[in-house]
């Protein structure tokens, strides 16, 4: 048996390879610790503001994230999507919050166990960020969704979460209305208007960000303030 790893060519190469692996593991461990620290603060907020039923839901969310932690990103996407699609009932903001449009934090959504499309997307987005998926791979996408069948001209406002494996990749669409994750090309019922994440806002199919989301989206600014108040760092 050779002392060298395949493709390394020498013991020094093997040593550098292992050093790289250990460094990557250390970074992953730091990211996981940071995520746990944030969720500790969120859970403490839940204890202060809500009853034990809501705290139990936060525990369930944390347990689900822990099980996803070391899985490939494709599995993390599927399981995060399934978790909130199962746990949360779709209801309009006028019913849940007695407001026309309210963007809830994941804690608020779990407390109500109900929300509209934006609330599903925000919860999934922040869950995947907690798992270490890079912000540039994720976008909250505001769309017009066709209703009433393939030949219908009726549309309604909707939001989905897009995942881009690379900057030029076709996005995968996570949706509370369609259970399975599909490439955007298969979602011919959706017509993108704009998309955003913590770093930027894109209009239509533009490849360059038009602005930072906080400059254009007052609801995003309000959401970030409430997230920080609950213990998240954005």
GROMACS elastic network, one bead per residue, 0.5 to 0.9 nm:
[ bonds ]
;  ai    aj funct       b0    kb
    1     4     6  0.87897   500
    2     5     6  0.75941   500
    2     6     6  0.88373   500
    3    10     6  0.85529   500
    3    11     6  0.72494   500
    3    14     6  0.88812   500
    4     7     6  0.81359   500
    4     8     6  0.65081   500
    4     9     6  0.66183   500
    4    10     6  0.59781   500
    4    11     6  0.57948   500
    4    13     6  0.83456   500
    4    14     6  0.62796   500
    5     8     6  0.55228   500
    5     9     6  0.75359   500
    5    10     6  0.81058   500
    5    11     6  0.81666   500
    5    13     6  0.85146   500
    5    14     6  0.59968   500
    5    17     6  0.88325   500
    6     9     6  0.74268   500
    6    14     6  0.89126   500
    7    10     6  0.88142   500
    8    11     6  0.76708   500
    8    12     6  0.84342   500
    8    13     6  0.53147   500
    8    14     6  0.57285   500
    8    17     6  0.79448   500
    9    12     6  0.84916   500
    9    13     6  0.65926   500
    9    14     6  0.77956   500
   10    13     6  0.51690   500
   10    14     6  0.62943   500
   10    15     6  0.86611   500
   11    15     6  0.60902   500
   11    16     6  0.86433   500
   12    16     6  0.62278   500
   12    17     6  0.85163   500
   13    16     6  0.51232   500
   13    17     6  0.60843   500
   13    18     6  0.86511   500
   14    18     6  0.62140   500
   14    19     6  0.85416   500
   15    18     6  0.52085   500
   15    19     6  0.61463   500
   15    20     6  0.86378   500
   16    20     6  0.61488   500
   16    21     6  0.86457   500
   17    20     6  0.51223   500
   17    21     6  0.63421   500
   17    22     6  0.87428   500
   18    22     6  0.61088   500
   18    23     6  0.84566   500
   19    22     6  0.51071   500
   19    23     6  0.60436   500
   19    24     6  0.85605   500
   20    23     6  0.50512   500
   20    24     6  0.61432   500
   20    25     6  0.85759   500
   21    24     6  0.51251   500
   21    25     6  0.61781   500
   21    26     6  0.86010   500
   22    25     6  0.50146   500
   22    26     6  0.61004   500
   22    27     6  0.86399   500
   23    26     6  0.50301   500
   23    27     6  0.62440   500
   23    28     6  0.85985   500
   24    27     6  0.51231   500
   24    28     6  0.61392   500
   24    29     6  0.85241   500
   25    29     6  0.60292   500
   25    30     6  0.85931   500
   26    30     6  0.62073   500
   26    31     6  0.86588   500
   27    30     6  0.50737   500
   27    31     6  0.62226   500
   27    32     6  0.86100   500
   28    31     6  0.51099   500
   28    32     6  0.61544   500
   28    33     6  0.85818   500
   28   132     6  0.80492   500
   29    32     6  0.50871   500
   29    33     6  0.61294   500
   29    34     6  0.86167   500
   30    33     6  0.50329   500
   30    34     6  0.61542   500
   30    35     6  0.86111   500
   31    34     6  0.50810   500
   31    35     6  0.61970   500
   31    36     6  0.86228   500
   31   130     6  0.83032   500
   31   131     6  0.82944   500
   31   132     6  0.68088   500
   32    35     6  0.50637   500
   32    36     6  0.61517   500
   32    37     6  0.85762   500
   32    69     6  0.81495   500
   32   130     6  0.77950   500
   32   131     6  0.73518   500
   32   132     6  0.76990   500
   33    36     6  0.50402   500
   33    37     6  0.61109   500
   33    38     6  0.86873   500
   34    37     6  0.50458   500
   34    38     6  0.63215   500
   34    39     6  0.86837   500
   34   130     6  0.86148   500
   35    38     6  0.51993   500
   35    39     6  0.62201   500
   35    40     6  0.85547   500
   35   129     6  0.88178   500
   35   130     6  0.54503   500
   35   131     6  0.75603   500
   35   132     6  0.84481   500
   35   232     6  0.88976   500
   36    39     6  0.50575   500
   36    40     6  0.59795   500
   36    41     6  0.86654   500
   36    62     6  0.86339   500
   36   130     6  0.84691   500
   37    40     6  0.50344   500
   37    41     6  0.65029   500
   37    42     6  0.87879   500
   37   231     6  0.87943   500
   38    41     6  0.52116   500
   38    42     6  0.63171   500
   38    43     6  0.86856   500
   38   130     6  0.88395   500
   38   230     6  0.89789   500
   38   231     6  0.57128   500
   38   232     6  0.54451   500
   38   233     6  0.71818   500
   39    43     6  0.59624   500
   39    44     6  0.84069   500
   39    58     6  0.87836   500
   39    62     6  0.75531   500
   39   130     6  0.88624   500
   39   231     6  0.72906   500
   39   232     6  0.73950   500
   40    43     6  0.51350   500
   40    44     6  0.61998   500
   40    45     6  0.86805   500
   40   231     6  0.80742   500
   41    45     6  0.62390   500
   41    46     6  0.86520   500
   41   230     6  0.69265   500
   41   232     6  0.75793   500
   42    45     6  0.50213   500
   42    46     6  0.62746   500
   42    47     6  0.87741   500
   42    58     6  0.83787   500
   42   107     6  0.74872   500
   42   227     6  0.88230   500
   42   229     6  0.89995   500
   42   230     6  0.53702   500
   42   231     6  0.50898   500
   42   232     6  0.69300   500
   43    47     6  0.63225   500
   43    48     6  0.87602   500
   43    55     6  0.67007   500
   43    58     6  0.64934   500
   43    59     6  0.78175   500
   43   107     6  0.86347   500
   43   230     6  0.86122   500
   43   231     6  0.86383   500
   44    47     6  0.50615   500
   44    48     6  0.63899   500
   44    49     6  0.87522   500
   44    55     6  0.87034   500
   44   230     6  0.85106   500
   44   231     6  0.86020   500
   45    48     6  0.51238   500
   45    49     6  0.61186   500
   45    50     6  0.81769   500
   45   107     6  0.88731   500
   45   229     6  0.86866   500
   45   230     6  0.58058   500
   45   231     6  0.74919   500
   46    49     6  0.52532   500
   46    50     6  0.53840   500
   46    51     6  0.77395   500
   46    52     6  0.85824   500
   46    54     6  0.68979   500
   46    55     6  0.57277   500
   46    58     6  0.77453   500
   46   107     6  0.73576   500
   46   111     6  0.85365   500
   46   230     6  0.82990   500
   47    50     6  0.57536   500
   47    51     6  0.67825   500
   47    52     6  0.72419   500
   47    54     6  0.82344   500
   47    55     6  0.61711   500
   48    51     6  0.82618   500
   50    53     6  0.79112   500
   50    54     6  0.61028   500
   50    55     6  0.71551   500
   50   111     6  0.75171   500
   51    54     6  0.57187   500
   51    55     6  0.66326   500
   51    56     6  0.89222   500
   52    56     6  0.60590   500
   52    57     6  0.86496   500
   53    56     6  0.51263   500
   53    57     6  0.64814   500
   53    58     6  0.89126   500
   53   111     6  0.83731   500
   54    58     6  0.63897   500
   54    59     6  0.86980   500
   54   107     6  0.85060   500
   54   110     6  0.68401   500
   54   111     6  0.53335   500
   54   112     6  0.85462   500
   54   113     6  0.89660   500
   55    58     6  0.50607   500
   55    59     6  0.62926   500
   55    60     6  0.86810   500
   55   111     6  0.85010   500
   56    60     6  0.62067   500
   56    61     6  0.86600   500
   57    61     6  0.62073   500
   57    62     6  0.86155   500
   57   110     6  0.65677   500
   57   111     6  0.78286   500
   58    61     6  0.50032   500
   58    62     6  0.61637   500
   58    63     6  0.85432   500
   58   107     6  0.73761   500
   58   110     6  0.72422   500
   58   111     6  0.87214   500
   59    62     6  0.50712   500
   59    63     6  0.60629   500
   59    64     6  0.85576   500
   60    63     6  0.50637   500
   60    64     6  0.61686   500
   60    65     6  0.86595   500
   61    64     6  0.51212   500
   61    65     6  0.62664   500
   61    66     6  0.86545   500
   61    83     6  0.81568   500
   61   110     6  0.88689   500
   61   127     6  0.89440   500
   62    65     6  0.50674   500
   62    66     6  0.61242   500
   62    67     6  0.86766   500
   63    66     6  0.50322   500
   63    67     6  0.63109   500
   63    68     6  0.87423   500
   64    67     6  0.52021   500
   64    68     6  0.63975   500
   64    69     6  0.87527   500
   64    79     6  0.82772   500
   64    80     6  0.81363   500
   64    83     6  0.78330   500
   65    68     6  0.50251   500
   65    69     6  0.60366   500
   65    76     6  0.85476   500
   65    79     6  0.88685   500
   65    80     6  0.78360   500
   65   127     6  0.73352   500
   65   128     6  0.86558   500
   65   130     6  0.81267   500
   65   131     6  0.70633   500
   66    69     6  0.51235   500
   66    70     6  0.81931   500
   66   131     6  0.85061   500
   67    70     6  0.74941   500
   67    71     6  0.80341   500
   68    71     6  0.54726   500
   68    72     6  0.84101   500
   68    73     6  0.89168   500
   68    75     6  0.75388   500
   68    76     6  0.56189   500
   68    79     6  0.73322   500
   68    80     6  0.82054   500
   68   131     6  0.76079   500
   69    72     6  0.86244   500
   69    76     6  0.76644   500
   69   131     6  0.58142   500
   69   132     6  0.84158   500
   70    73     6  0.88454   500
   70    76     6  0.87679   500
   70   131     6  0.85716   500
   71    74     6  0.81342   500
   71    75     6  0.62242   500
   71    76     6  0.63563   500
   72    75     6  0.54942   500
   72    76     6  0.64020   500
   72    77     6  0.88440   500
   73    77     6  0.60965   500
   73    78     6  0.86150   500
   73   128     6  0.89008   500
   73   133     6  0.75129   500
   74    77     6  0.52429   500
   74    78     6  0.64100   500
   74    79     6  0.87737   500
   75    78     6  0.50845   500
   75    79     6  0.60394   500
   75    80     6  0.84079   500
   76    79     6  0.52467   500
   76    80     6  0.59200   500
   76    81     6  0.82762   500
   76   128     6  0.72908   500
   76   131     6  0.80199   500
   77    80     6  0.53782   500
   77    81     6  0.59893   500
   77    82     6  0.85058   500
   77   124     6  0.84537   500
   77   128     6  0.72664   500
   77   163     6  0.84357   500
   77   174     6  0.79185   500
   77   181     6  0.82542   500
   78    81     6  0.51669   500
   78    82     6  0.60665   500
   78    83     6  0.85379   500
   78   174     6  0.83176   500
   78   180     6  0.78262   500
   78   181     6  0.69855   500
   79    82     6  0.50152   500
   79    83     6  0.59206   500
   79    84     6  0.87808   500
   80    83     6  0.51070   500
   80    84     6  0.65617   500
   80    85     6  0.85611   500
   80   123     6  0.88658   500
   80   124     6  0.60590   500
   80   125     6  0.89435   500
   80   127     6  0.69803   500
   80   128     6  0.72072   500
   81    84     6  0.58233   500
   81    85     6  0.61732   500
   81    86     6  0.86677   500
   81   120     6  0.86642   500
   81   121     6  0.89590   500
   81   124     6  0.63876   500
   81   174     6  0.63768   500
   81   175     6  0.75529   500
   81   176     6  0.78226   500
   81   179     6  0.79631   500
   81   180     6  0.85161   500
   81   181     6  0.81256   500
   82    85     6  0.50568   500
   82    86     6  0.60026   500
   82    87     6  0.84338   500
   82   176     6  0.87991   500
   82   179     6  0.72997   500
   82   180     6  0.84878   500
   83    86     6  0.53794   500
   83    87     6  0.60555   500
   83    88     6  0.84821   500
   83   124     6  0.87838   500
   84    88     6  0.55993   500
   84    89     6  0.88460   500
   84   120     6  0.66321   500
   84   123     6  0.74822   500
   84   124     6  0.71566   500
   84   176     6  0.81346   500
   85    88     6  0.58597   500
   85    89     6  0.76561   500
   85    90     6  0.87329   500
   85   120     6  0.75465   500
   85   175     6  0.83735   500
   85   176     6  0.56925   500
   85   177     6  0.84713   500
   85   179     6  0.74874   500
   86    89     6  0.77475   500
   87   110     6  0.79672   500
   87   113     6  0.67144   500
   87   114     6  0.83048   500
   88   109     6  0.75044   500
   88   110     6  0.72639   500
   88   112     6  0.83446   500
   88   115     6  0.67748   500
   88   120     6  0.77800   500
   89   113     6  0.62618   500
   89   115     6  0.63953   500
   89   116     6  0.82222   500
   90   113     6  0.89031   500
   90   114     6  0.56898   500
   90   115     6  0.52541   500
   90   116     6  0.53254   500
   90   117     6  0.74034   500
   90   120     6  0.85660   500
   90   176     6  0.81328   500
   91    94     6  0.82540   500
   91    95     6  0.65377   500
   91    96     6  0.66061   500
   91   114     6  0.59891   500
   91   115     6  0.52058   500
   91   116     6  0.53692   500
   91   117     6  0.87030   500
   92    95     6  0.54518   500
   92    96     6  0.63998   500
   92    97     6  0.83157   500
   92    98     6  0.89503   500
   92    99     6  0.89745   500
   92   100     6  0.82865   500
   92   101     6  0.84954   500
   92   114     6  0.86932   500
   92   115     6  0.65663   500
   92   116     6  0.53446   500
   92   117     6  0.86115   500
   93    97     6  0.51560   500
   93    98     6  0.62390   500
   93    99     6  0.56787   500
   93   100     6  0.59252   500
   93   101     6  0.58087   500
   93   102     6  0.62055   500
   93   103     6  0.86539   500
   93   115     6  0.67808   500
   93   116     6  0.64200   500
   94    97     6  0.56756   500
   94   100     6  0.54061   500
   94   101     6  0.75078   500
   94   102     6  0.88056   500
   95    98     6  0.54989   500
   95    99     6  0.78154   500
   96    99     6  0.80063   500
   96   112     6  0.74258   500
   96   114     6  0.69775   500
   96   115     6  0.67603   500
   96   116     6  0.87338   500
   97   100     6  0.82268   500
   97   101     6  0.84536   500
   97   102     6  0.71212   500
   97   115     6  0.89259   500
   98   101     6  0.88892   500
   99   102     6  0.64599   500
  101   219     6  0.87522   500
  102   116     6  0.89359   500
  102   118     6  0.84477   500
  102   119     6  0.84689   500
  102   219     6  0.74538   500
  102   223     6  0.89238   500
  103   115     6  0.89038   500
  103   116     6  0.86639   500
  103   118     6  0.62679   500
  103   119     6  0.59757   500
  103   122     6  0.79705   500
  103   219     6  0.65822   500
  103   220     6  0.76601   500
  103   222     6  0.83721   500
  103   223     6  0.63983   500
  104   107     6  0.79043   500
  104   108     6  0.57160   500
  104   109     6  0.60180   500
  104   115     6  0.77680   500
  104   118     6  0.78864   500
  104   119     6  0.55165   500
  104   122     6  0.76705   500
  104   123     6  0.85046   500
  104   223     6  0.69180   500
  104   226     6  0.87700   500
  105   108     6  0.51365   500
  105   109     6  0.61829   500
  105   110     6  0.86113   500
  105   119     6  0.71466   500
  105   122     6  0.70141   500
  105   123     6  0.68857   500
  105   223     6  0.67433   500
  105   224     6  0.86601   500
  105   226     6  0.72971   500
  105   227     6  0.63263   500
  105   230     6  0.88218   500
  106   110     6  0.60401   500
  106   111     6  0.84368   500
  106   119     6  0.73613   500
  106   120     6  0.83409   500
  106   122     6  0.70096   500
  106   124     6  0.84443   500
  106   126     6  0.78660   500
  106   127     6  0.86048   500
  106   227     6  0.86534   500
  107   110     6  0.51255   500
  107   111     6  0.60459   500
  107   112     6  0.86654   500
  107   123     6  0.85372   500
  107   227     6  0.88086   500
  107   230     6  0.81539   500
  108   112     6  0.62827   500
  108   113     6  0.82106   500
  109   112     6  0.52340   500
  109   113     6  0.55182   500
  109   114     6  0.59063   500
  109   115     6  0.60989   500
  109   119     6  0.67157   500
  109   120     6  0.81846   500
  109   123     6  0.78457   500
  110   114     6  0.72342   500
  110   115     6  0.89406   500
  111   114     6  0.81225   500
  112   115     6  0.75464   500
  114   119     6  0.84816   500
  114   120     6  0.89855   500
  115   118     6  0.77591   500
  115   119     6  0.54553   500
  115   120     6  0.68224   500
  116   119     6  0.54460   500
  116   120     6  0.65959   500
  116   121     6  0.89578   500
  116   176     6  0.88957   500
  117   120     6  0.52287   500
  117   121     6  0.63145   500
  117   122     6  0.87136   500
  117   158     6  0.63996   500
  117   159     6  0.56370   500
  117   160     6  0.71672   500
  117   175     6  0.80146   500
  117   176     6  0.67043   500
  117   177     6  0.84710   500
  118   121     6  0.51167   500
  118   122     6  0.60779   500
  118   123     6  0.85809   500
  118   140     6  0.85062   500
  118   142     6  0.88706   500
  118   158     6  0.77492   500
  118   159     6  0.57396   500
  118   160     6  0.75823   500
  119   122     6  0.51649   500
  119   123     6  0.61402   500
  119   124     6  0.85818   500
  120   123     6  0.53216   500
  120   124     6  0.62335   500
  120   125     6  0.85657   500
  120   159     6  0.87910   500
  120   160     6  0.83069   500
  120   161     6  0.88569   500
  120   175     6  0.80369   500
  120   176     6  0.66690   500
  121   124     6  0.51826   500
  121   125     6  0.59344   500
  121   126     6  0.85457   500
  121   140     6  0.67683   500
  121   141     6  0.88665   500
  121   159     6  0.70150   500
  121   160     6  0.59425   500
  121   161     6  0.55966   500
  121   174     6  0.79153   500
  121   175     6  0.76005   500
  121   176     6  0.80829   500
  122   125     6  0.50710   500
  122   126     6  0.60992   500
  122   127     6  0.84157   500
  122   140     6  0.77016   500
  122   161     6  0.83036   500
  123   126     6  0.54012   500
  123   127     6  0.60579   500
  123   128     6  0.86627   500
  124   127     6  0.50549   500
  124   128     6  0.61617   500
  124   129     6  0.85601   500
  124   161     6  0.77239   500
  124   174     6  0.85021   500
  125   128     6  0.53296   500
  125   129     6  0.62357   500
  125   130     6  0.86847   500
  125   135     6  0.89102   500
  125   138     6  0.71187   500
  125   139     6  0.79605   500
  125   140     6  0.76294   500
  125   161     6  0.70665   500
  125   197     6  0.88713   500
  126   130     6  0.60970   500
  126   131     6  0.86377   500
  127   130     6  0.50406   500
  127   131     6  0.64222   500
  127   132     6  0.89439   500
  128   132     6  0.65716   500
  128   133     6  0.56970   500
  128   134     6  0.85042   500
  128   138     6  0.86294   500
  129   132     6  0.50901   500
  129   133     6  0.51228   500
  129   134     6  0.66260   500
  129   135     6  0.67969   500
  129   138     6  0.86355   500
  130   133     6  0.74402   500
  132   135     6  0.86948   500
  133   136     6  0.85833   500
  133   137     6  0.71012   500
  133   138     6  0.80089   500
  134   137     6  0.55464   500
  134   138     6  0.72189   500
  135   138     6  0.54342   500
  135   139     6  0.78070   500
  135   197     6  0.68322   500
  135   198     6  0.69953   500
  135   199     6  0.75159   500
  136   139     6  0.74975   500
  136   163     6  0.88476   500
  136   164     6  0.77884   500
  136   166     6  0.87324   500
  136   167     6  0.78044   500
  136   197     6  0.75878   500
  136   198     6  0.87020   500
  136   199     6  0.77083   500
  137   162     6  0.79823   500
  137   163     6  0.54416   500
  137   165     6  0.60983   500
  137   166     6  0.69657   500
  137   167     6  0.73829   500
  137   171     6  0.89045   500
  138   161     6  0.70511   500
  138   162     6  0.56447   500
  138   164     6  0.63073   500
  138   165     6  0.88796   500
  138   171     6  0.89211   500
  138   196     6  0.84205   500
  138   197     6  0.67250   500
  139   160     6  0.85451   500
  139   161     6  0.58538   500
  139   162     6  0.51015   500
  139   163     6  0.66676   500
  139   164     6  0.82094   500
  139   195     6  0.59188   500
  139   196     6  0.52000   500
  139   197     6  0.50346   500
  139   198     6  0.86366   500
  139   201     6  0.89030   500
  140   159     6  0.69608   500
  140   160     6  0.61253   500
  140   162     6  0.62978   500
  140   194     6  0.85846   500
  140   195     6  0.54336   500
  140   196     6  0.53328   500
  140   197     6  0.60913   500
  141   158     6  0.84853   500
  141   159     6  0.55321   500
  141   160     6  0.53116   500
  141   161     6  0.58393   500
  141   162     6  0.65625   500
  141   192     6  0.67686   500
  141   193     6  0.75646   500
  141   194     6  0.60256   500
  141   196     6  0.65978   500
  141   197     6  0.89363   500
  142   157     6  0.73857   500
  142   158     6  0.60318   500
  142   160     6  0.66992   500
  142   161     6  0.87980   500
  142   191     6  0.86190   500
  142   192     6  0.61379   500
  142   193     6  0.56951   500
  142   194     6  0.54696   500
  142   195     6  0.59155   500
  142   196     6  0.85876   500
  143   156     6  0.82896   500
  143   157     6  0.60655   500
  143   158     6  0.53127   500
  143   159     6  0.57684   500
  143   160     6  0.75322   500
  143   190     6  0.60476   500
  143   191     6  0.52131   500
  143   193     6  0.51968   500
  143   194     6  0.71819   500
  143   195     6  0.85927   500
  144   155     6  0.57285   500
  144   156     6  0.53868   500
  144   158     6  0.59106   500
  144   159     6  0.82699   500
  144   189     6  0.82218   500
  144   190     6  0.58215   500
  144   191     6  0.50500   500
  144   192     6  0.64747   500
  144   193     6  0.70781   500
  145   154     6  0.83150   500
  145   155     6  0.51011   500
  145   156     6  0.53117   500
  145   157     6  0.62629   500
  145   158     6  0.61045   500
  145   159     6  0.87490   500
  145   188     6  0.89974   500
  145   189     6  0.55861   500
  145   191     6  0.63476   500
  145   192     6  0.87138   500
  146   149     6  0.73683   500
  146   150     6  0.78272   500
  146   151     6  0.89997   500
  146   152     6  0.69017   500
  146   153     6  0.69000   500
  146   154     6  0.57266   500
  146   156     6  0.66136   500
  146   188     6  0.85665   500
  146   190     6  0.64190   500
  146   191     6  0.80839   500
  147   150     6  0.80931   500
  147   152     6  0.66153   500
  147   153     6  0.78120   500
  147   154     6  0.56774   500
  147   155     6  0.55751   500
  147   156     6  0.72197   500
  147   189     6  0.76915   500
  148   151     6  0.78077   500
  148   152     6  0.54518   500
  148   153     6  0.81049   500
  148   154     6  0.68649   500
  148   155     6  0.85248   500
  149   152     6  0.53533   500
  149   153     6  0.87810   500
  149   154     6  0.89811   500
  149   189     6  0.86336   500
  150   153     6  0.86188   500
  150   188     6  0.86057   500
  150   189     6  0.74857   500
  152   155     6  0.82029   500
  155   189     6  0.88472   500
  155   190     6  0.89283   500
  158   190     6  0.86387   500
  159   175     6  0.78859   500
  160   173     6  0.65775   500
  160   174     6  0.59271   500
  160   175     6  0.51952   500
  160   176     6  0.77177   500
  161   172     6  0.81441   500
  161   173     6  0.58028   500
  161   174     6  0.50428   500
  161   175     6  0.66629   500
  162   171     6  0.55493   500
  162   172     6  0.54984   500
  162   174     6  0.63274   500
  162   175     6  0.89793   500
  162   184     6  0.83814   500
  162   195     6  0.87477   500
  163   166     6  0.89450   500
  163   169     6  0.88999   500
  163   170     6  0.84703   500
  163   171     6  0.51126   500
  163   172     6  0.50672   500
  163   173     6  0.66438   500
  163   174     6  0.79021   500
  164   167     6  0.62380   500
  164   168     6  0.76047   500
  164   169     6  0.56003   500
  164   170     6  0.65108   500
  164   172     6  0.66979   500
  165   168     6  0.81534   500
  165   169     6  0.58943   500
  165   170     6  0.80224   500
  165   171     6  0.73856   500
  165   172     6  0.85395   500
  166   169     6  0.50448   500
  166   170     6  0.84265   500
  166   171     6  0.89056   500
  167   170     6  0.86456   500
  167   207     6  0.89766   500
  168   171     6  0.87780   500
  169   172     6  0.89206   500
  170   183     6  0.66860   500
  170   184     6  0.66343   500
  170   185     6  0.78221   500
  171   182     6  0.85957   500
  171   183     6  0.59154   500
  171   184     6  0.57285   500
  171   185     6  0.86095   500
  172   181     6  0.64206   500
  172   182     6  0.54939   500
  172   184     6  0.57709   500
  172   185     6  0.89577   500
  173   180     6  0.87422   500
  173   181     6  0.55856   500
  173   182     6  0.54460   500
  173   183     6  0.59985   500
  173   184     6  0.59833   500
  173   187     6  0.80542   500
  174   178     6  0.79373   500
  174   179     6  0.80064   500
  174   180     6  0.76006   500
  174   181     6  0.53324   500
  174   182     6  0.74025   500
  175   178     6  0.55031   500
  175   179     6  0.67307   500
  175   180     6  0.79708   500
  175   181     6  0.73196   500
  176   179     6  0.64797   500
  178   181     6  0.76222   500
  178   182     6  0.88131   500
  182   185     6  0.81150   500
  182   186     6  0.64169   500
  182   187     6  0.71335   500
  183   186     6  0.56498   500
  183   187     6  0.70392   500
  184   187     6  0.51601   500
  184   188     6  0.75894   500
  184   190     6  0.82915   500
  185   188     6  0.64162   500
  186   189     6  0.84476   500
  187   190     6  0.57648   500
  187   191     6  0.87885   500
  188   191     6  0.76137   500
  191   204     6  0.89685   500
  192   195     6  0.77044   500
  192   203     6  0.86042   500
  192   204     6  0.60108   500
  192   205     6  0.77161   500
  193   202     6  0.88947   500
  193   203     6  0.63833   500
  193   205     6  0.82498   500
  194   201     6  0.72365   500
  194   202     6  0.55620   500
  194   204     6  0.50143   500
  194   205     6  0.78291   500
  194   206     6  0.88873   500
  195   200     6  0.84658   500
  195   201     6  0.57782   500
  195   202     6  0.51882   500
  195   203     6  0.65095   500
  195   204     6  0.75570   500
  195   205     6  0.89388   500
  196   199     6  0.74907   500
  196   200     6  0.55418   500
  196   202     6  0.60033   500
  196   203     6  0.86898   500
  196   209     6  0.84841   500
  196   212     6  0.82849   500
  196   213     6  0.64390   500
  197   200     6  0.57143   500
  197   201     6  0.67234   500
  197   212     6  0.86530   500
  197   213     6  0.71048   500
  198   201     6  0.84751   500
  198   212     6  0.77329   500
  198   213     6  0.68063   500
  198   214     6  0.84440   500
  198   234     6  0.75282   500
  199   209     6  0.86712   500
  199   211     6  0.88034   500
  199   212     6  0.61744   500
  199   213     6  0.71764   500
  200   208     6  0.88218   500
  200   209     6  0.54407   500
  200   210     6  0.72220   500
  200   211     6  0.57478   500
  200   213     6  0.55472   500
  200   214     6  0.87058   500
  201   208     6  0.85505   500
  201   209     6  0.51587   500
  201   210     6  0.57045   500
  201   211     6  0.53452   500
  201   212     6  0.56412   500
  201   213     6  0.53502   500
  201   216     6  0.83630   500
  202   205     6  0.73823   500
  202   206     6  0.59413   500
  202   207     6  0.71690   500
  202   208     6  0.66366   500
  202   210     6  0.55495   500
  202   211     6  0.74628   500
  203   206     6  0.57731   500
  203   207     6  0.87110   500
  203   208     6  0.87379   500
  203   209     6  0.76247   500
  203   210     6  0.68602   500
  206   209     6  0.72812   500
  206   210     6  0.83684   500
  209   212     6  0.75543   500
  211   214     6  0.83760   500
  211   215     6  0.67413   500
  211   216     6  0.72973   500
  212   215     6  0.55387   500
  212   216     6  0.71399   500
  212   217     6  0.88166   500
  213   216     6  0.54938   500
  213   217     6  0.56255   500
  213   218     6  0.85030   500
  213   220     6  0.69502   500
  213   221     6  0.79982   500
  214   217     6  0.53794   500
  214   218     6  0.65357   500
  214   219     6  0.84263   500
  214   220     6  0.61178   500
  214   221     6  0.52591   500
  214   222     6  0.89854   500
  214   224     6  0.89408   500
  215   218     6  0.75397   500
  215   221     6  0.82941   500
  216   220     6  0.86032   500
  217   220     6  0.52820   500
  217   221     6  0.66214   500
  217   222     6  0.88816   500
  218   221     6  0.50914   500
  218   222     6  0.62623   500
  218   223     6  0.85841   500
  219   222     6  0.50088   500
  219   223     6  0.60143   500
  219   224     6  0.85940   500
  220   224     6  0.61305   500
  220   225     6  0.86179   500
  221   224     6  0.52197   500
  221   225     6  0.63382   500
  221   226     6  0.88311   500
  222   225     6  0.51990   500
  222   226     6  0.64167   500
  222   227     6  0.87065   500
  223   226     6  0.51994   500
  223   227     6  0.61108   500
  223   228     6  0.86660   500
  224   228     6  0.61861   500
  224   229     6  0.85519   500
  224   232     6  0.85685   500
  224   233     6  0.85058   500
  224   234     6  0.67796   500
  225   228     6  0.52744   500
  225   229     6  0.62547   500
  225   230     6  0.87979   500
  226   230     6  0.62596   500
  226   231     6  0.87649   500
  226   232     6  0.87031   500
  227   230     6  0.51171   500
  227   231     6  0.63626   500
  227   232     6  0.51891   500
  227   233     6  0.72576   500
  227   234     6  0.77538   500
  228   231     6  0.50691   500
  228   233     6  0.56477   500
  228   234     6  0.71651   500
  229   232     6  0.73715   500
